């Protein structure tokens, strides 16, 4: 009688290939106190900040500041800025600065980064500035500016979905206004950083400002904005402004 064939175990060696995950992106640098930012990179507030002078001063290109829902509060009056960009020289503007997502109150200027081209300012609530709530050149989107004594928003580029109320002038596009640095020295010529001479304003609302709702130096494109209950709702200065579907009685 034949014996059944023996069954021999077959061992298979499985090759395991381990694929290393790429290095995780470096976490943003936490900000816990007012300071000068002199290195490019991403920064995020870790708590509310209270300043007796300038709070965050930016002296380099390519900086992103996320307020992460926190607030920056100032001393009021003249000379102190919530977030300030300082250019190396009057002829060398900064570039690539982004500020977003938080509240800034009681400064001379809430956000003054007009010396930086190609900036982004979005999702801020700016209150009680002596001069300007937001001064920027690039994309200014989705901000609320209230009770700023002179300008709620002074900007060039794309200005969209902002709400301005209780300011002297709610939203202004004006390339003739000069900027100031931390030492109070005037930067020569037109505002450094206001690289474009025109702007696009879409879907902004300016109401109950004490002088002008929306003031624009032409040429510019204005579409679907609402300016109501201001002494002057919409002021277009110069020629070649495209004004369409705006509510500004």
Buried (B, 14 or more C-beta within 10 A) or exposed (E): EEEEEEEEEEEEEEEEEEEEEEEEEEEBEEBEEBEBBEEEEBBBBBEEBBBEBBBBBBBBBBBBBBBBEBBBBBEEEEBBBBBBBBBEEBEEBBBBBBBBBBBBBBBBBBBBBBBBBBBBBBBBBBBBBBBBBBBBBBBBBBBBBBBBBBBBBBBBBBBBBBBBBBBBBBBBBBBEBEBBBBEEEEBEEBBBBBBBEBBBBBBBBBBBBEBBBBBBBBBBBBBBBBBBEBEBBBBBBEEEBEBEEBEBE
